[in-house]
Each structure stands twice: as structure tokens, then as C-alpha cells.
Amino acid sequence: MRISTRHLPLTALRTFEAAARHLSFKEAAEELCVSATAVSNHVRQLEKDWDCKLFHRQTRAVTLTERGRSLSQVLTRSFADIRDEVENNVLTSPKRVTLAVGPIFGSRWLGPRLARFAKAHPEIELIVHHGPRITDAEQMKTDLAVDWGDGNWRNLYATEILNARYSPVISPDLAAQHPALTQPSQLAKLPILHQQDRSEWRNWFELAGCPDIDLDSEVIIEDSNMVQRAVKDGQGIALGVFPLMDAEVKSGQLIKPFDIDLLPSRSFYLLSRREVRKDATVQTVLDWIRDEVEQLN
């Protein structure tokens, strides 16, 4: 007798497979979240429909008949194959890539582009971390990182992605208090905000033709975003990082009073460890970052 595929009792077969695997109607019922009576009824219906005995029933136990054992082996193997196929090829678990960035690059470059990345690559879960300064592969805990440096990181691939320029930026409110701001030397009378140390401002003043200038007021702030926030609040004047701050100048949130750009010796680099570059998902993120930077340049 040949059974039509349409009439295969799949629920009953799944129930029988669980009962055969556990050799217990009660344990099969617990696995399937049904009653033991429901399990027993499914098995009895199979035996009735096929006119065969699948279990030997004893007072407190059941054992498989030869036909039952043969059928259970086929079903267990088949359900395992189905589960593997669904897990491996049907369910699309997100491919995950971790990326570490510093505050300036993260807030002004990456942040505005995250929605664009998600739309272009919905299959990739991009996890962004705060990126501390690193010197070698041992300190890098993410798949990728963007760091500021001279291109020398031990045991890491470093690709230069963005050349930065430094130039003073000031808020419109603070600029209105100094309407005659026409010479770089006049900046010395304003509160000067340094990031990390005084070296960049010293280099900029030298480039602007006033290397020995004395500053009236100075504050050193470690966090770059805090520096830019203080500038927007009118607390002082700082060196803006361009082209990352082009949009804020174009929109009028900040003013760039002088067209004098300091080109630092360092740049933004995209870092990756050797072993992750073979991963196709990581490579997709690498390519996307490079493409976006090319559009900016």
C-alpha cells in the first residue's frame, strides 16, 4: 500500500518520534507540550491506520517493536535533517561586525551614516564601540577600528581613509562679541580651548604668522566632543577638524573666521587584524567605509 504525501499524518509522526526517542509517552508529552493521553491517541491512530503494532505496552513502560524501531530511526534522522536545514539555510541570523571609533569620527562621520549602512546592508549587525587609542593588535578588541595616527600600528593592517585639516572655529554668539576679528593674532584675546595639549594651536599660530603669541586664557580638555560642545556654547574658540565639521560651518552653527588650515602629520586610519580580513562580512564593512570616505573627499 502506497500512502499519498497529502495524507501523511505529520503531527502523529512527530509525536511518535518523540515517544520512541524517550520510550515514554509522558516525557514525549512534556517535550511537545501536550497531554500523555494525546500522545497515546496519536500512536494508537497510527497503529490502527497502518494495521501494525509500533509499541509493546507494559504496565509502567513501553518498548518498540521491530517496525516501530525501524520507523523511529528514519523519523529521527529525517527530523534532524530538517532542523539542520532550517537552522543553516532558512533562518538568517544577523552577521555581526564590531567597529571601534573615537568621539569625533564617530559623532560627525559615522553617526550620520549609520542609517544608510543599515539600509544598504540589513543582513549585517554593525556594533559600534567607543575606541580608545591603540598601538598594536593586542590592544584591539574589535573586528575593525578607526584611529588617529601616523600609520604605524604593530601587527595591524592600516589604511589611510581621511586626511584632516585644523582651523579655528567659533560660535556665532562669541563672534558677535568680537566683530573686528580680522587678524589671527586677535584670537589670543579669546578663551582658547586645547584638546589633549597645546601643540596643535602652537603649530596653527606659527602657520598663521604669529609664532610667539601670548594667550590670555587657555583650557585643556581631553574629550574632543566636549571641546566642540564648549565652542558651540560660546565658551571659547577651538581648532575644528575638517572636513568633519564642514556641515556645521555651512549651516551657520559655527564660524570659520580664517581660511588657514593646518595639515597635521597624522590622519584617520582604518585598522583591521589579519585574521578577520578573510571574513566576507568584515570585508563588506571595510568596502562600505572606504566608499563613503571617497564620496566625502
C-alpha positions in Angstrom: 0.0 0.0 0.0 1.4 3.4 -1.0 0.4 6.4 1.1 -0.1 9.7 -0.6 2.1 12.5 0.6 -1.0 14.5 1.1 -2.2 12.0 3.7 1.0 11.6 5.7 0.0 12.2 9.4 2.9 14.5 10.2 1.7 15.6 13.6 1.2 12.0 14.6 4.6 11.0 13.2 6.3 13.8 15.2 4.5 12.6 18.3 5.5 9.0 17.7 9.2 10.0 17.1 9.3 11.8 20.4 7.7 8.9 22.2 10.1 6.4 20.6 13.1 8.5 21.4 12.2 8.8 25.1 10.5 5.4 25.3 7.9 7.3 27.4 4.6 8.8 26.5 4.8 11.1 29.5 8.2 12.5 28.6 7.2 12.9 24.9 4.1 14.8 26.1 6.3 17.2 28.2 8.5 17.9 25.2 5.6 18.5 22.9 3.6 20.4 25.5 0.6 18.1 25.1 -1.0 15.6 27.4 0.2 11.9 27.7 -3.3 10.9 26.5 -2.9 12.9 23.3 0.4 11.1 22.7 -1.2 7.8 23.3 -4.1 8.6 21.0 -1.7 9.7 18.1 0.2 6.5 18.4 -2.9 4.3 18.5 -4.3 6.1 15.5 -1.1 5.3 13.5 -1.2 1.7 14.5 -4.9 1.5 13.5 -4.4 3.3 10.2 -1.4 1.2 9.2 -2.6 -2.0 10.8 0.6 -2.6 12.7 2.0 -2.5 16.2 4.6 0.1 17.0 5.0 -0.3 20.7 4.8 -3.2 23.2 2.8 -1.7 26.1 3.7 -2.9 29.6 2.3 -1.7 32.9 4.9 1.1 33.5 6.9 1.1 30.3 6.8 0.8 26.6 9.2 -0.7 24.2 9.5 -0.5 20.4 8.5 -3.3 18.1 10.8 -4.1 15.2 8.6 -2.0 12.9 8.4 0.8 15.5 12.2 0.8 15.9 12.8 1.0 12.1 10.3 3.8 11.7 11.7 5.8 14.6 15.2 5.7 13.2 14.1 7.0 9.9 11.9 9.8 11.5 14.7 10.9 14.0 17.1 11.1 11.2 14.7 13.0 8.9 13.6 15.5 11.6 17.3 16.1 12.4 18.0 16.8 8.7 15.0 19.2 8.6 16.2 21.0 11.7 19.7 21.4 10.4 18.4 22.7 7.0 16.2 25.3 8.7 19.0 26.5 11.1 21.7 26.7 8.5 19.9 27.8 5.4 16.4 29.2 6.3 16.9 31.1 9.5 19.0 34.2 8.7 20.8 35.1 11.9 22.4 38.5 11.6 26.1 38.6 10.7 27.9 40.7 13.3 30.8 43.1 12.9 32.3 45.2 15.7 33.8 48.6 15.0 35.6 50.9 17.4 35.7 54.7 16.6 36.8 57.8 18.5 34.3 60.5 19.5 35.0 63.0 16.7 34.9 60.4 13.9 32.0 58.6 15.5 29.7 61.5 16.1 30.5 63.6 12.9 31.3 61.0 10.3 29.9 57.6 11.3 26.8 58.6 13.2 25.0 60.4 10.4 25.7 57.4 8.1 24.5 54.5 10.3 21.0 54.5 8.8 22.5 54.4 5.3 24.6 51.4 6.2 21.6 49.6 7.8 19.6 50.2 4.6 22.4 49.1 2.3 23.3 46.0 4.4 20.3 44.9 6.5 21.9 41.4 6.8 24.8 42.8 8.9 24.6 43.9 12.5 27.2 46.6 13.0 28.1 47.1 16.7 29.9 50.4 17.3 32.2 50.8 20.4 34.0 53.7 21.8 37.5 53.4 20.5 40.4 54.0 22.9 43.8 54.9 21.4 45.6 51.7 20.4 49.2 50.8 19.4 49.1 47.2 18.3 46.9 44.2 17.6 46.8 43.0 21.2 45.0 46.2 22.3 42.4 45.9 19.5 39.3 44.1 20.8 37.0 44.7 17.8 36.9 43.5 14.2 37.7 46.9 12.9 38.7 50.3 14.3 39.2 53.9 13.1 42.1 55.6 14.9 44.1 58.7 14.6 47.8 58.2 14.0 50.8 58.1 11.7 50.1 54.8 10.0 52.2 52.6 12.3 50.3 50.0 14.3 52.1 46.7 15.1 50.6 43.6 13.5 47.6 45.5 12.1 46.6 46.5 8.6 46.3 50.3 8.5 44.6 52.0 5.6 44.6 55.8 5.5 41.0 56.9 4.9 40.7 60.6 5.8 43.2 63.5 5.9 42.1 66.0 8.4 42.7 69.8 8.5 42.7 72.0 11.6 41.3 75.5 11.6 39.8 77.7 14.3 36.0 77.6 14.8 33.9 80.0 16.9 30.2 80.2 17.8 28.1 83.0 16.2 27.4 84.4 19.6 31.0 84.7 20.6 31.9 86.0 17.2 29.3 88.8 17.6 31.1 90.0 20.7 34.3 90.4 18.7 33.1 92.0 15.4 36.6 93.2 14.4 38.1 89.7 14.2 40.2 90.2 11.1 43.7 89.0 12.1 44.8 85.6 13.5 46.7 87.4 16.3 43.4 88.7 17.7 42.4 85.2 18.7 44.8 85.4 21.6 42.3 87.7 23.4 39.6 85.0 23.3 39.5 81.9 25.5 41.5 79.2 23.7 40.3 75.6 24.1 43.0 73.0 23.6 42.5 69.3 23.1 45.0 67.0 24.8 47.9 69.5 24.7 48.9 72.9 23.3 50.9 71.6 20.4 48.2 72.0 17.6 47.3 75.5 18.5 51.0 76.4 18.7 51.5 75.0 15.2 48.5 76.8 13.8 49.6 80.2 15.2 53.1 79.6 13.7 51.4 78.8 10.3 49.3 82.0 10.7 52.5 84.1 11.1 52.4 84.7 14.9 54.6 82.0 16.4 55.5 83.8 19.7 52.0 85.0 20.6 50.9 85.1 24.3 47.4 83.7 25.1 45.2 85.4 27.6 43.1 82.4 28.6 43.6 78.7 28.0 41.8 75.5 28.9 43.0 71.9 28.1 40.2 69.4 27.6 40.8 65.7 26.9 37.4 64.8 25.2 37.1 66.1 21.7 33.3 66.2 21.7 33.4 68.2 25.0 35.7 70.7 23.2 33.3 71.1 20.3 30.3 71.4 22.7 32.1 74.2 24.6 32.7 76.0 21.3 29.1 75.8 20.4 28.1 77.1 23.8 30.3 80.2 23.3 32.8 79.1 25.9 35.9 79.7 23.7 37.5 79.0 20.4 39.0 75.7 19.3 40.6 74.1 16.3 37.9 72.4 14.3 38.5 69.1 12.5 37.8 69.4 8.8 36.2 68.1 6.6 34.3 66.5 9.5 32.9 69.9 10.6 32.1 71.3 7.1 28.4 70.8 7.6 28.3 72.8 10.9 30.1 75.7 9.3 27.9 75.5 6.2 24.7 75.5 8.3 25.9 78.5 10.4 26.2 76.6 13.7 29.9 77.5 13.7 32.1 80.1 12.0 35.5 79.5 10.5 37.0 83.0 10.7 40.2 82.4 8.8 40.9 80.3 5.7 44.2 79.0 7.2 44.3 75.2 7.5 46.9 73.3 9.5 47.7 69.9 8.0 48.7 67.6 10.8 51.2 64.8 10.4 48.6 62.3 11.5 45.4 61.1 9.8 42.4 58.8 10.3 43.2 55.2 9.6 41.0 52.1 9.2 42.6 49.3 11.2 41.9 45.6 11.0 43.6 42.4 12.2 44.9 40.0 9.7 42.7 37.1 10.6 39.4 39.0 10.1 40.2 40.4 6.7 39.3 37.0 5.2 35.8 37.3 6.5 33.4 38.3 3.8 31.1 40.3 6.2 34.0 42.2 7.6 35.2 42.9 4.0 31.8 44.3 3.2 32.0 46.8 6.0 35.6 47.7 5.0 34.5 48.4 1.5 31.5 50.4 2.6 33.6 52.7 4.8 36.1 53.3 2.0 33.3 54.0 -0.5 31.7 56.6 1.9 35.0 58.3 2.6 35.7 58.6 -1.2 32.4 60.4 -1.6 33.4 62.8 1.2 36.7 63.5 -0.5 
